[in-house]
Amino acid sequence: MHTSAAMTEAQRRSDFQALFQRHRGIVFKVAHTYARHPEDRADLVQEIAAQLWRAFPEFDPTRSFTTWMYRVALNVAISHVRTQALRHRHDGGSLEEAPQEIADTQACEPGEHHAQQQQVALLQRFIQRQPPLERALLLLYLDERPQREIAAVLGLSETNVSTRIGRLKQRLRDAT
């Protein structure tokens, strides 16, 4: 016999799994943006999923799940980057090595896709050079999220989001 608490837990787990499966691409985008090595990405995906599960009881179903998911995922990823940066500094490594590794892993086909692949590699290098908050902003912007949602996810005003996007676009133009 199931108690109502057990039924609630089973329903909560089922609801979470359904929502997570429907929107799991968000987790992979965030992990890809904040972790450069495949094993680090896999660890970050697991860390984000675990934190989403822990935070799920606090999720308000009257709000947007994707906004909430982005907020949790980006907070975990930014914390992960900060932890990695501290660890990297302690080990004496340089964080500037990452962008070239990403560019080197881009496979270029001959023909018309070459220019597009170069642009993607340039954008990836640019994103990797940005501080964690700007990376989050770029990820949400490139995912075509509305400015209102970006503001809600990042805890910024819509005006601040618009200003930051404009500045990032200008920095990207200057970098090319």
Disulfide bonds with the S-S distance in Angstrom:
none
